[in-house]
Structure formats: structure tokens, C-alpha cells
Amino acid sequence: MADGFGCRGSALVLPPVEAAGWFRQHEYIEKLNMQAIINATADQDEFVKEAIYSHGKVPTLIHELLAVEVWKQKVFPILCQLQDFNPKGTFPIYIVIHHEATIINLLETILYHKDVCDSADEAVLDLADYCHRKLTLLAARNDDPENQEQNKSSPASLQELQKQNQQLEFDISLKALSILRYITDHIDSLPLSVQTRLLNTHNIPCVLVHLLEYCPWSRYSPNGELQKYTDGKWHTVPVEDRLKITKVDGQVWIALYNLILKPDCQQRYDFNNFNKNQLLKLQSFLTEVIIDQIPNLVELQRFLGHLAMTDPPPAKKDLILEQVPDIRDRIIRENSHKWKALAKHQVKTVFNPSEQDLREQAQRLTETYNLDVMENLIPDRPKCGFCGAEATKRCSRCQVERYCRRECQVKHWSKHKKACDLLAVAQNKTE
């Protein structure tokens, strides 16, 4: 894995040569991500996980994840505000935005394994802080991420990018929730500072209680139907399945179970009046239906009943020297007061590609996203690019866009033509 946006603080400045190398690195990580998902889903030999573990690359992935997070927070908003920036194509910017989602998806797939989680070493502290930031954003988001207001002064293409970024943030936050659960699964073998940060610095148990209360992955549609967010989409839940917990619900409950009932965590958590009252809110959620689906929660129910009647002993405080995360702080410190200069530099060297650059990127895109592989990763049937109905036909020229019938393809051609031209040229070069 080559150095990219985040392997060094100064790498946020991308001369053209380094930029090309970073985009190649993204393609490699995307391929690893897709292969890791296929292996895990099909219960095959997870050689991607083994390669990342044996080469000690988990800290590198975490470093890259945090660097792109900083870029999105500090540089991307400036790009959207530059008055003279109206790029011919926004695909390069979208790749950087999507890079965070690619890395966290890969981490979610491999951190399920204890040996991989342990190999993160001190970087797991930064990952724990990252998860806390994403969960805090998720807990504060009570509206639909698709309806967020955009910067109206930006060009339409950049406004669309901001909307896509907000949609990705929602998915990324849910992935961070899964990673947090895996950290709590293996917390006994991780540095002691991880427990301290999760339990006392960030008070993650109370954050998780808040998430269960407001459940941002669940909503009601305008016509009163219950919808839940699963597999990257909002799905209407049939009446008979309304009490069925989703994967996201399960991750919250398991993380709470680990943080409250594991002996070391129980000794170090401060059950003061506020924390105690917050945790006792869980009693109303622990119905027979929930416990039937996650039987281990009966132990949590029993503990909460005991907590309501007594006060636990004071938290154990025997940590004198504590490790602190420094990756994100170092990136911000080394680039402080440079964000606008970085944005202007990247506009000139990276994010204003020529037609030739766009063709080359489209060619690499077709090589990275093998269509047969991608279809194995998509749980739903392909949808028509015009009307959204189930699609059975491909555009014969680019072989990417799907349609249900010829009439839809004709009506959609004005919007599809530019992308089709780029993809067709790229495919001709690879043949």
C-alpha cells in the first residue's frame, strides 16, 4: 500500500505524480475490499484478511481513514466555496470522498477477527475516537440525510457532491458502529487505554443508549409506513416484521452487553447517578421479543434489575500512564492554517482534469469494477437507470447502465451519453 493522502501529514499536498499514485492506491484498496467481502460472504478462505494482518497494514489503513476524514472536514468545504472552481468532471473528488467508505468497509470486514483487531496496536485508540465521532454525528441526526441543505453558492455539480457526501456519512457512521462492536468484543486483549477512552472519556454506553432511543436508522414514510435502513437502502418493513431487530440494532445491543457486563469494563465504568439513570432506560427496551432474538441479553436485563436496587462500588482507577491517540491530531497540527492553500493547490493539480485524464480514469474504473464481481456484491436485482424498475438489459455500448426496455434507454440517453462515451473509450483501450 503506497503512501497517499494520509500516510504523512505533508502528503495532503498532492503534486500530479503523487496524485496519480494515490488514485492507483485507491483502486488497489477497492479491489481488496471487494475481494474481502466476497470471501467473507461466501465463507471462503479470507486471504485478503490474512495478507493485511501478516504485513501489519491495519495501522496504515486506520491512518489513511483518518487522513481522508480530515480532508473531508477541512479541505472539501473550501473546495465547494471557491468562486472560480467549476470543474468539467467531479469524478476525482467523488473518489476521494468515497475513499473513506471503502476503507471503513474493508476494516469492518476484517476487524471481526481478534488477531486483526489486536494487530492495530496503538492505532486502535485513534480508531476508537473515530468511531465515537461518527456515533455522535449519528446520534445527533434525527432527520433524513438525503434532505440536508446544500451550499447554494456552489455549482450544481458540487452541490450534488455534497449531497452524496452526506449520504455516505450516514453509511459510514453505521459501519463505525459495527467496528465499535468488534472493538468491544476484543477489548480484553487491547491496550487498557481503549477501555478508559470508551467508558470514561467518551462514555460510549450512554451514547449507545441515546442511539437506541432515537434509532436514526428507522423512520416513518409520509404515508405512515415503517422503514428501516439496511444494506445501504431504506426498506419498508412489513407489519409482521416490525418487532424483528436489524443488524444495526444487534450491533448496539452486543456493544452494550460487552461494555456493561465484561468484568474489567464493569469495574472501570463510573455508575454515577446520571450514567445509572441512562442505563436504566434500557429496561423498557428489553422485552421478551428482543430477548428471544438475542438470548444473552437476559443477563443484561438481570444486571439492570440489580442496578436499579443497589449502587455499584466506585469505579476502579489504577491507570497512571495513559496512551492517547495522536494520528488525527498530528495531521491537523502539521497542516494547520494551510487548508485553503491545500484546496487551491489541489484544484490546479488534481481536481480539474482534462478530457484525457477523465478517459484514463474511466479506463481504470472499468478495470477496477469488474461487472461480474460487482453483481455478486449487490443483494438486489439491477434497476433501470431511467424508471427504477427491475432491469434485464445492459447498454450495449458501455455494458454498465441497465434498462428494463428500449424506451427507457432512449429517454435516458441525453443524461447517459457522456458517461457512456467515456466508458466505451476506456473499454476499447483495454481490449
C-alpha beads as a LAMMPS data file, in Angstrom:
LAMMPS data file: protein, C-alpha beads

431 atoms
430 bonds

1 atom types
1 bond types

-500.0 500.0 xlo xhi
-500.0 500.0 ylo yhi
-500.0 500.0 zlo zhi

Masses

1 110.0

Atoms # bond

1 1 1 0.000 0.000 0.000
2 1 1 1.694 3.150 -1.169
3 1 1 1.643 6.391 0.783
4 1 1 -1.315 8.553 -0.157
5 1 1 -3.442 11.321 1.268
6 1 1 -2.800 10.256 4.804
7 1 1 0.395 8.346 5.331
8 1 1 2.154 11.621 6.151
9 1 1 0.733 14.989 7.074
10 1 1 2.517 16.686 4.148
11 1 1 1.031 14.137 1.735
12 1 1 -2.194 16.121 1.819
13 1 1 -0.394 18.298 -0.776
14 1 1 -0.587 16.309 -3.966
15 1 1 1.669 17.135 -6.920
16 1 1 0.381 15.468 -10.126
17 1 1 2.716 12.449 -9.829
18 1 1 1.719 11.749 -6.225
19 1 1 -1.932 12.269 -7.134
20 1 1 -1.742 9.563 -9.797
21 1 1 -0.137 7.240 -7.262
22 1 1 -2.854 7.961 -4.714
23 1 1 -5.613 7.126 -7.188
24 1 1 -3.869 3.838 -8.018
25 1 1 -3.700 3.088 -4.307
26 1 1 -7.435 3.717 -4.005
27 1 1 -8.055 1.225 -6.811
28 1 1 -5.939 -1.410 -5.038
29 1 1 -7.804 -0.892 -1.753
30 1 1 -11.148 -1.030 -3.569
31 1 1 -10.191 -4.361 -5.113
32 1 1 -9.079 -5.692 -1.727
33 1 1 -12.370 -4.504 -0.231
34 1 1 -14.480 -6.253 -2.870
35 1 1 -12.500 -9.481 -2.603
36 1 1 -12.650 -9.449 1.205
37 1 1 -16.453 -9.056 1.100
38 1 1 -16.816 -11.910 -1.395
39 1 1 -14.623 -14.222 0.713
40 1 1 -16.450 -13.385 3.949
41 1 1 -19.912 -13.683 2.370
42 1 1 -19.170 -17.000 0.681
43 1 1 -17.381 -18.349 3.793
44 1 1 -14.222 -18.866 1.724
45 1 1 -10.559 -18.638 2.717
46 1 1 -10.123 -14.994 3.757
47 1 1 -6.712 -14.496 2.181
48 1 1 -7.145 -10.711 1.995
49 1 1 -7.559 -10.568 5.753
50 1 1 -4.516 -12.789 6.219
51 1 1 -2.391 -10.651 3.888
52 1 1 -3.323 -7.401 5.638
53 1 1 -2.665 -8.979 9.029
54 1 1 0.641 -10.641 8.136
55 1 1 2.020 -7.457 6.542
56 1 1 0.946 -5.290 9.502
57 1 1 -1.189 -2.970 7.366
58 1 1 -4.103 -2.374 9.748
59 1 1 -2.453 0.738 11.292
60 1 1 -1.796 2.022 7.736
61 1 1 -5.477 1.618 6.848
62 1 1 -6.518 3.438 10.028
63 1 1 -4.033 6.239 9.235
64 1 1 -5.472 6.580 5.724
65 1 1 -9.023 6.554 7.089
66 1 1 -8.302 9.423 9.467
67 1 1 -6.444 11.444 6.848
68 1 1 -9.380 11.316 4.429
69 1 1 -11.758 12.190 7.273
70 1 1 -9.648 15.301 7.959
71 1 1 -9.586 16.152 4.234
72 1 1 -13.367 15.946 4.051
73 1 1 -13.766 18.156 7.117
74 1 1 -11.111 20.758 6.337
75 1 1 -10.469 20.884 2.571
76 1 1 -13.650 19.703 0.847
77 1 1 -15.865 22.532 2.239
78 1 1 -13.331 25.078 0.966
79 1 1 -13.397 23.467 -2.494
80 1 1 -17.175 23.894 -2.566
81 1 1 -16.864 27.594 -1.649
82 1 1 -14.208 28.601 -4.202
83 1 1 -15.878 31.038 -6.569
84 1 1 -13.768 30.202 -9.625
85 1 1 -13.933 26.412 -9.263
86 1 1 -16.351 24.784 -11.700
87 1 1 -14.714 21.509 -12.777
88 1 1 -15.555 19.708 -16.010
89 1 1 -15.944 16.490 -14.068
90 1 1 -16.331 15.824 -10.348
91 1 1 -15.401 12.146 -10.503
92 1 1 -11.891 12.620 -8.986
93 1 1 -13.366 14.469 -5.992
94 1 1 -16.021 11.791 -5.531
95 1 1 -13.302 9.102 -5.463
96 1 1 -11.606 10.882 -2.549
97 1 1 -14.954 11.260 -0.739
98 1 1 -15.744 7.601 -1.352
99 1 1 -12.262 6.509 -0.218
100 1 1 -13.321 6.788 3.438
101 1 1 -16.283 4.489 2.797
102 1 1 -14.045 1.964 1.010
103 1 1 -11.538 1.794 3.870
104 1 1 -14.112 1.557 6.650
105 1 1 -15.945 -1.154 4.706
106 1 1 -12.707 -3.134 4.459
107 1 1 -11.959 -2.592 8.145
108 1 1 -15.479 -3.700 9.085
109 1 1 -14.939 -6.938 7.172
110 1 1 -11.554 -7.825 8.691
111 1 1 -11.789 -6.450 12.257
112 1 1 -14.345 -9.138 13.096
113 1 1 -11.269 -11.318 13.690
114 1 1 -9.466 -10.919 17.009
115 1 1 -5.940 -11.248 15.598
116 1 1 -6.575 -8.453 13.096
117 1 1 -8.042 -6.186 15.763
118 1 1 -5.051 -6.842 18.044
119 1 1 -2.641 -6.022 15.194
120 1 1 -3.916 -2.428 15.103
121 1 1 -1.636 -1.754 18.108
122 1 1 -1.788 1.860 19.317
123 1 1 -3.762 2.935 16.232
124 1 1 -6.839 1.268 17.759
125 1 1 -7.070 4.293 20.094
126 1 1 -7.457 6.583 17.091
127 1 1 -9.983 4.153 15.620
128 1 1 -11.989 4.184 18.855
129 1 1 -12.043 8.000 18.799
130 1 1 -13.071 7.917 15.133
131 1 1 -15.996 5.620 15.955
132 1 1 -17.056 7.946 18.767
133 1 1 -17.099 10.940 16.390
134 1 1 -19.217 9.061 13.871
135 1 1 -21.629 7.772 16.534
136 1 1 -22.034 11.282 17.927
137 1 1 -22.951 12.556 14.458
138 1 1 -25.349 9.646 14.035
139 1 1 -26.990 10.296 17.410
140 1 1 -27.476 13.959 16.543
141 1 1 -29.018 13.205 13.147
142 1 1 -32.778 12.937 13.566
143 1 1 -33.711 13.869 10.014
144 1 1 -33.249 12.214 6.647
145 1 1 -29.645 12.639 5.449
146 1 1 -30.962 12.886 1.898
147 1 1 -32.763 16.155 2.704
148 1 1 -29.843 18.159 4.099
149 1 1 -29.435 21.685 2.782
150 1 1 -26.566 22.302 0.352
151 1 1 -24.289 25.298 -0.181
152 1 1 -26.427 27.153 -2.724
153 1 1 -23.478 29.265 -3.913
154 1 1 -21.669 26.159 -5.221
155 1 1 -22.070 24.917 -8.806
156 1 1 -24.773 22.297 -9.272
157 1 1 -22.179 19.532 -9.715
158 1 1 -20.557 20.370 -6.372
159 1 1 -23.952 20.605 -4.651
160 1 1 -24.632 17.083 -5.869
161 1 1 -21.267 16.009 -4.449
162 1 1 -22.188 17.500 -1.066
163 1 1 -25.440 15.545 -1.116
164 1 1 -23.599 12.324 -1.969
165 1 1 -21.118 13.038 0.813
166 1 1 -23.954 13.366 3.347
167 1 1 -25.488 10.107 2.186
168 1 1 -22.098 8.393 2.501
169 1 1 -21.628 9.821 6.003
170 1 1 -24.774 8.018 7.127
171 1 1 -23.470 4.693 5.785
172 1 1 -20.008 5.319 7.221
173 1 1 -21.465 6.055 10.662
174 1 1 -23.303 2.728 10.646
175 1 1 -20.094 0.948 9.613
176 1 1 -18.320 2.700 12.503
177 1 1 -20.973 1.276 14.826
178 1 1 -20.113 -2.247 13.651
179 1 1 -16.391 -1.609 14.140
180 1 1 -17.049 -0.289 17.644
181 1 1 -18.884 -3.509 18.452
182 1 1 -15.848 -5.552 17.239
183 1 1 -13.542 -3.429 19.410
184 1 1 -15.742 -4.194 22.429
185 1 1 -15.683 -7.912 21.518
186 1 1 -11.882 -7.935 21.817
187 1 1 -11.456 -5.200 24.422
188 1 1 -9.872 -7.553 26.972
189 1 1 -6.794 -8.028 24.748
190 1 1 -6.483 -4.403 23.604
191 1 1 -4.488 -1.675 25.397
192 1 1 -6.019 -0.643 28.720
193 1 1 -6.362 2.910 27.426
194 1 1 -9.034 1.692 24.984
195 1 1 -11.309 0.790 27.912
196 1 1 -10.644 4.144 29.551
197 1 1 -11.477 6.121 26.417
198 1 1 -14.631 4.169 25.595
199 1 1 -16.011 4.056 29.133
200 1 1 -14.877 7.280 30.780
201 1 1 -13.511 9.718 28.193
202 1 1 -16.364 9.223 25.709
203 1 1 -18.981 7.447 27.850
204 1 1 -19.926 5.195 24.948
205 1 1 -22.594 3.259 26.938
206 1 1 -24.683 6.438 27.258
207 1 1 -24.131 7.266 23.578
208 1 1 -25.448 3.812 22.656
209 1 1 -28.487 4.257 24.914
210 1 1 -29.229 7.517 23.092
211 1 1 -28.947 5.730 19.747
212 1 1 -31.438 3.083 20.844
213 1 1 -33.837 5.800 21.987
214 1 1 -33.820 7.808 18.761
215 1 1 -32.949 4.996 16.340
216 1 1 -31.812 7.113 13.347
217 1 1 -31.788 4.018 11.103
218 1 1 -35.573 3.776 11.467
219 1 1 -38.216 6.227 10.216
220 1 1 -41.806 6.538 9.060
221 1 1 -42.600 7.428 5.465
222 1 1 -45.119 10.207 4.645
223 1 1 -47.856 7.572 4.297
224 1 1 -47.119 6.135 7.753
225 1 1 -45.137 3.034 6.752
226 1 1 -42.228 1.982 8.956
227 1 1 -38.900 1.992 7.112
228 1 1 -35.515 0.698 8.283
229 1 1 -32.090 1.293 6.770
230 1 1 -30.429 -1.982 5.807
231 1 1 -27.897 -2.904 3.124
232 1 1 -27.429 0.738 2.157
233 1 1 -31.097 1.469 1.469
234 1 1 -34.355 2.349 3.219
235 1 1 -36.722 -0.629 3.165
236 1 1 -40.403 -0.679 4.095
237 1 1 -40.914 -3.140 6.934
238 1 1 -43.969 -5.427 6.717
239 1 1 -46.276 -5.305 9.740
240 1 1 -45.364 -8.860 10.741
241 1 1 -41.622 -7.961 10.846
242 1 1 -41.829 -4.712 12.798
243 1 1 -40.546 -6.286 16.008
244 1 1 -37.673 -8.029 14.255
245 1 1 -34.349 -6.401 15.107
246 1 1 -31.984 -5.377 12.322
247 1 1 -28.238 -5.952 12.132
248 1 1 -27.677 -2.373 13.324
249 1 1 -29.897 -2.903 16.384
250 1 1 -27.987 -6.078 17.153
251 1 1 -24.622 -4.312 16.983
252 1 1 -25.793 -1.718 19.530
253 1 1 -27.086 -4.354 21.938
254 1 1 -23.948 -6.504 21.711
255 1 1 -21.687 -3.481 22.240
256 1 1 -23.727 -2.509 25.314
257 1 1 -23.587 -6.078 26.603
258 1 1 -19.790 -6.099 26.279
259 1 1 -19.199 -2.680 27.830
260 1 1 -21.534 -3.214 30.796
261 1 1 -21.071 -6.889 31.642
262 1 1 -17.424 -7.658 30.905
263 1 1 -15.764 -7.771 34.357
264 1 1 -12.935 -5.314 33.607
265 1 1 -15.311 -2.842 31.994
266 1 1 -17.762 -3.161 34.853
267 1 1 -15.025 -2.336 37.367
268 1 1 -13.813 0.726 35.467
269 1 1 -17.129 2.296 34.473
270 1 1 -18.411 5.070 36.699
271 1 1 -22.010 4.152 37.602
272 1 1 -22.823 7.640 38.896
273 1 1 -26.418 8.849 39.126
274 1 1 -26.507 10.206 35.577
275 1 1 -24.978 7.103 33.981
276 1 1 -27.137 4.835 36.122
277 1 1 -30.357 6.618 35.099
278 1 1 -29.361 6.494 31.431
279 1 1 -28.623 2.773 31.544
280 1 1 -31.880 2.002 33.347
281 1 1 -33.715 3.328 30.273
282 1 1 -32.685 0.068 28.600
283 1 1 -35.148 -1.847 30.761
284 1 1 -38.082 -0.591 28.707
285 1 1 -36.437 -1.896 25.514
286 1 1 -35.585 -5.347 26.869
287 1 1 -38.872 -7.018 26.002
288 1 1 -39.397 -10.753 25.609
289 1 1 -39.353 -10.320 21.837
290 1 1 -35.872 -8.727 21.936
291 1 1 -34.501 -11.317 24.373
292 1 1 -35.882 -14.148 22.214
293 1 1 -33.786 -12.808 19.336
294 1 1 -30.628 -12.182 21.423
295 1 1 -30.870 -14.604 24.368
296 1 1 -27.682 -13.307 26.040
297 1 1 -29.490 -10.064 26.818
298 1 1 -31.269 -11.809 29.678
299 1 1 -28.010 -11.345 31.619
300 1 1 -28.091 -7.614 30.859
301 1 1 -31.726 -7.474 31.965
302 1 1 -30.807 -9.190 35.216
303 1 1 -27.904 -6.791 35.832
304 1 1 -30.081 -3.725 35.210
305 1 1 -32.643 -5.032 37.693
306 1 1 -29.876 -5.350 40.269
307 1 1 -28.506 -1.897 39.358
308 1 1 -31.908 -0.337 39.967
309 1 1 -31.912 -1.641 43.551
310 1 1 -28.276 -1.028 44.582
311 1 1 -25.319 1.239 43.924
312 1 1 -22.227 -0.461 42.448
313 1 1 -18.839 0.171 44.096
314 1 1 -16.830 3.184 42.858
315 1 1 -15.020 2.788 39.556
316 1 1 -11.542 1.297 39.720
317 1 1 -8.944 3.950 38.909
318 1 1 -5.485 2.406 38.717
319 1 1 -4.321 3.781 35.365
320 1 1 -1.460 6.214 35.922
321 1 1 0.111 6.492 32.472
322 1 1 -2.418 6.559 29.656
323 1 1 -1.788 6.285 25.928
324 1 1 -3.545 8.910 23.849
325 1 1 -4.411 8.867 20.133
326 1 1 -2.224 11.115 18.043
327 1 1 -2.680 10.307 14.347
328 1 1 -5.528 12.726 13.652
329 1 1 -4.115 15.424 15.922
330 1 1 -0.760 15.185 14.168
331 1 1 -2.324 15.503 10.703
332 1 1 -4.285 18.580 11.792
333 1 1 -1.305 20.096 13.587
334 1 1 1.058 19.669 10.627
335 1 1 -1.444 21.214 8.200
336 1 1 -2.895 23.897 10.456
337 1 1 -3.566 27.210 8.645
338 1 1 -2.840 25.516 5.294
339 1 1 -6.311 24.261 4.419
340 1 1 -7.199 26.993 1.910
341 1 1 -3.788 26.759 0.268
342 1 1 -4.185 22.981 0.024
343 1 1 -7.627 23.353 -1.558
344 1 1 -6.356 25.828 -4.185
345 1 1 -3.323 23.671 -4.931
346 1 1 -5.433 20.541 -5.387
347 1 1 -7.873 22.417 -7.640
348 1 1 -4.996 23.185 -10.005
349 1 1 -3.164 19.864 -9.891
350 1 1 -5.735 17.161 -9.094
351 1 1 -9.399 18.111 -9.302
352 1 1 -9.636 19.916 -12.640
353 1 1 -8.854 17.048 -15.015
354 1 1 -8.676 17.287 -18.785
355 1 1 -10.801 15.161 -21.094
356 1 1 -7.807 12.831 -21.496
357 1 1 -7.473 12.486 -17.711
358 1 1 -11.169 11.649 -17.409
359 1 1 -10.848 8.983 -20.119
360 1 1 -7.888 7.415 -18.342
361 1 1 -9.764 7.418 -15.032
362 1 1 -12.778 5.844 -16.737
363 1 1 -10.487 3.147 -18.123
364 1 1 -9.113 2.387 -14.673
365 1 1 -12.681 2.360 -13.354
366 1 1 -13.702 -0.387 -15.769
367 1 1 -10.648 -2.411 -14.755
368 1 1 -11.337 -1.970 -11.031
369 1 1 -15.083 -2.591 -11.013
370 1 1 -15.403 -5.888 -12.820
371 1 1 -19.112 -6.171 -13.607
372 1 1 -19.432 -9.847 -12.715
373 1 1 -17.728 -9.227 -9.365
374 1 1 -19.869 -6.187 -8.621
375 1 1 -23.102 -8.086 -9.263
376 1 1 -22.060 -10.640 -6.626
377 1 1 -21.884 -7.806 -4.082
378 1 1 -25.328 -6.351 -4.849
379 1 1 -28.159 -8.029 -2.886
380 1 1 -30.939 -6.627 -5.073
381 1 1 -31.759 -7.088 -8.729
382 1 1 -30.320 -4.369 -11.048
383 1 1 -32.627 -1.362 -11.513
384 1 1 -33.456 0.549 -14.689
385 1 1 -31.400 3.744 -14.967
386 1 1 -34.499 5.689 -16.066
387 1 1 -37.605 4.385 -14.297
388 1 1 -36.139 2.281 -11.465
389 1 1 -37.933 -0.931 -12.437
390 1 1 -36.132 -4.275 -12.430
391 1 1 -33.694 -4.222 -15.348
392 1 1 -32.776 -7.172 -17.523
393 1 1 -30.828 -5.396 -20.308
394 1 1 -27.492 -3.550 -20.440
395 1 1 -26.470 -0.622 -22.602
396 1 1 -24.825 -2.459 -25.500
397 1 1 -22.146 0.224 -25.882
398 1 1 -20.755 0.683 -22.348
399 1 1 -22.158 -2.529 -20.775
400 1 1 -22.671 -0.679 -17.472
401 1 1 -26.030 1.120 -17.356
402 1 1 -29.127 -1.089 -17.035
403 1 1 -32.600 -0.677 -18.540
404 1 1 -35.885 -2.534 -18.410
405 1 1 -36.827 -1.729 -22.016
406 1 1 -35.610 0.195 -25.057
407 1 1 -37.999 3.125 -24.499
408 1 1 -36.331 3.904 -21.155
409 1 1 -32.890 3.749 -22.750
410 1 1 -33.909 6.251 -25.444
411 1 1 -35.377 8.673 -22.891
412 1 1 -32.287 8.400 -20.669
413 1 1 -29.733 8.788 -23.484
414 1 1 -29.253 12.564 -23.086
415 1 1 -28.099 12.070 -19.482
416 1 1 -26.214 8.827 -20.065
417 1 1 -24.342 9.841 -23.244
418 1 1 -21.269 11.496 -21.662
419 1 1 -20.602 8.669 -19.207
420 1 1 -21.268 6.131 -21.952
421 1 1 -18.689 7.795 -24.235
422 1 1 -16.028 7.750 -21.522
423 1 1 -16.678 4.133 -20.538
424 1 1 -16.824 2.953 -24.148
425 1 1 -13.474 4.582 -24.949
426 1 1 -11.938 3.040 -21.840
427 1 1 -13.211 -0.424 -22.708
428 1 1 -11.873 -0.158 -26.279
429 1 1 -8.420 0.643 -24.888
430 1 1 -8.417 -2.393 -22.632
431 1 1 -9.394 -4.789 -25.411

Bonds

1 1 1 2
2 1 2 3
3 1 3 4
4 1 4 5
5 1 5 6
6 1 6 7
7 1 7 8
8 1 8 9
9 1 9 10
10 1 10 11
11 1 11 12
12 1 12 13
13 1 13 14
14 1 14 15
15 1 15 16
16 1 16 17
17 1 17 18
18 1 18 19
19 1 19 20
20 1 20 21
21 1 21 22
22 1 22 23
23 1 23 24
24 1 24 25
25 1 25 26
26 1 26 27
27 1 27 28
28 1 28 29
29 1 29 30
30 1 30 31
31 1 31 32
32 1 32 33
33 1 33 34
34 1 34 35
35 1 35 36
36 1 36 37
37 1 37 38
38 1 38 39
39 1 39 40
40 1 40 41
41 1 41 42
42 1 42 43
43 1 43 44
44 1 44 45
45 1 45 46
46 1 46 47
47 1 47 48
48 1 48 49
49 1 49 50
50 1 50 51
51 1 51 52
52 1 52 53
53 1 53 54
54 1 54 55
55 1 55 56
56 1 56 57
57 1 57 58
58 1 58 59
59 1 59 60
60 1 60 61
61 1 61 62
62 1 62 63
63 1 63 64
64 1 64 65
65 1 65 66
66 1 66 67
67 1 67 68
68 1 68 69
69 1 69 70
70 1 70 71
71 1 71 72
72 1 72 73
73 1 73 74
74 1 74 75
75 1 75 76
76 1 76 77
77 1 77 78
78 1 78 79
79 1 79 80
80 1 80 81
81 1 81 82
82 1 82 83
83 1 83 84
84 1 84 85
85 1 85 86
86 1 86 87
87 1 87 88
88 1 88 89
89 1 89 90
90 1 90 91
91 1 91 92
92 1 92 93
93 1 93 94
94 1 94 95
95 1 95 96
96 1 96 97
97 1 97 98
98 1 98 99
99 1 99 100
100 1 100 101
101 1 101 102
102 1 102 103
103 1 103 104
104 1 104 105
105 1 105 106
106 1 106 107
107 1 107 108
108 1 108 109
109 1 109 110
110 1 110 111
111 1 111 112
112 1 112 113
113 1 113 114
114 1 114 115
115 1 115 116
116 1 116 117
117 1 117 118
118 1 118 119
119 1 119 120
120 1 120 121
121 1 121 122
122 1 122 123
123 1 123 124
124 1 124 125
125 1 125 126
126 1 126 127
127 1 127 128
128 1 128 129
129 1 129 130
130 1 130 131
131 1 131 132
132 1 132 133
133 1 133 134
134 1 134 135
135 1 135 136
136 1 136 137
137 1 137 138
138 1 138 139
139 1 139 140
140 1 140 141
141 1 141 142
142 1 142 143
143 1 143 144
144 1 144 145
145 1 145 146
146 1 146 147
147 1 147 148
148 1 148 149
149 1 149 150
150 1 150 151
151 1 151 152
152 1 152 153
153 1 153 154
154 1 154 155
155 1 155 156
156 1 156 157
157 1 157 158
158 1 158 159
159 1 159 160
160 1 160 161
161 1 161 162
162 1 162 163
163 1 163 164
164 1 164 165
165 1 165 166
166 1 166 167
167 1 167 168
168 1 168 169
169 1 169 170
170 1 170 171
171 1 171 172
172 1 172 173
173 1 173 174
174 1 174 175
175 1 175 176
176 1 176 177
177 1 177 178
178 1 178 179
179 1 179 180
180 1 180 181
181 1 181 182
182 1 182 183
183 1 183 184
184 1 184 185
185 1 185 186
186 1 186 187
187 1 187 188
188 1 188 189
189 1 189 190
190 1 190 191
191 1 191 192
192 1 192 193
193 1 193 194
194 1 194 195
195 1 195 196
196 1 196 197
197 1 197 198
198 1 198 199
199 1 199 200
200 1 200 201
201 1 201 202
202 1 202 203
203 1 203 204
204 1 204 205
205 1 205 206
206 1 206 207
207 1 207 208
208 1 208 209
209 1 209 210
210 1 210 211
211 1 211 212
212 1 212 213
213 1 213 214
214 1 214 215
215 1 215 216
216 1 216 217
217 1 217 218
218 1 218 219
219 1 219 220
220 1 220 221
221 1 221 222
222 1 222 223
223 1 223 224
224 1 224 225
225 1 225 226
226 1 226 227
227 1 227 228
228 1 228 229
229 1 229 230
230 1 230 231
231 1 231 232
232 1 232 233
233 1 233 234
234 1 234 235
235 1 235 236
236 1 236 237
237 1 237 238
238 1 238 239
239 1 239 240
240 1 240 241
241 1 241 242
242 1 242 243
243 1 243 244
244 1 244 245
245 1 245 246
246 1 246 247
247 1 247 248
248 1 248 249
249 1 249 250
250 1 250 251
251 1 251 252
252 1 252 253
253 1 253 254
254 1 254 255
255 1 255 256
256 1 256 257
257 1 257 258
258 1 258 259
259 1 259 260
260 1 260 261
261 1 261 262
262 1 262 263
263 1 263 264
264 1 264 265
265 1 265 266
266 1 266 267
267 1 267 268
268 1 268 269
269 1 269 270
270 1 270 271
271 1 271 272
272 1 272 273
273 1 273 274
274 1 274 275
275 1 275 276
276 1 276 277
277 1 277 278
278 1 278 279
279 1 279 280
280 1 280 281
281 1 281 282
282 1 282 283
283 1 283 284
284 1 284 285
285 1 285 286
286 1 286 287
287 1 287 288
288 1 288 289
289 1 289 290
290 1 290 291
291 1 291 292
292 1 292 293
293 1 293 294
294 1 294 295
295 1 295 296
296 1 296 297
297 1 297 298
298 1 298 299
299 1 299 300
300 1 300 301
301 1 301 302
302 1 302 303
303 1 303 304
304 1 304 305
305 1 305 306
306 1 306 307
307 1 307 308
308 1 308 309
309 1 309 310
310 1 310 311
311 1 311 312
312 1 312 313
313 1 313 314
314 1 314 315
315 1 315 316
316 1 316 317
317 1 317 318
318 1 318 319
319 1 319 320
320 1 320 321
321 1 321 322
322 1 322 323
323 1 323 324
324 1 324 325
325 1 325 326
326 1 326 327
327 1 327 328
328 1 328 329
329 1 329 330
330 1 330 331
331 1 331 332
332 1 332 333
333 1 333 334
334 1 334 335
335 1 335 336
336 1 336 337
337 1 337 338
338 1 338 339
339 1 339 340
340 1 340 341
341 1 341 342
342 1 342 343
343 1 343 344
344 1 344 345
345 1 345 346
346 1 346 347
347 1 347 348
348 1 348 349
349 1 349 350
350 1 350 351
351 1 351 352
352 1 352 353
353 1 353 354
354 1 354 355
355 1 355 356
356 1 356 357
357 1 357 358
358 1 358 359
359 1 359 360
360 1 360 361
361 1 361 362
362 1 362 363
363 1 363 364
364 1 364 365
365 1 365 366
366 1 366 367
367 1 367 368
368 1 368 369
369 1 369 370
370 1 370 371
371 1 371 372
372 1 372 373
373 1 373 374
374 1 374 375
375 1 375 376
376 1 376 377
377 1 377 378
378 1 378 379
379 1 379 380
380 1 380 381
381 1 381 382
382 1 382 383
383 1 383 384
384 1 384 385
385 1 385 386
386 1 386 387
387 1 387 388
388 1 388 389
389 1 389 390
390 1 390 391
391 1 391 392
392 1 392 393
393 1 393 394
394 1 394 395
395 1 395 396
396 1 396 397
397 1 397 398
398 1 398 399
399 1 399 400
400 1 400 401
401 1 401 402
402 1 402 403
403 1 403 404
404 1 404 405
405 1 405 406
406 1 406 407
407 1 407 408
408 1 408 409
409 1 409 410
410 1 410 411
411 1 411 412
412 1 412 413
413 1 413 414
414 1 414 415
415 1 415 416
416 1 416 417
417 1 417 418
418 1 418 419
419 1 419 420
420 1 420 421
421 1 421 422
422 1 422 423
423 1 423 424
424 1 424 425
425 1 425 426
426 1 426 427
427 1 427 428
428 1 428 429
429 1 429 430
430 1 430 431
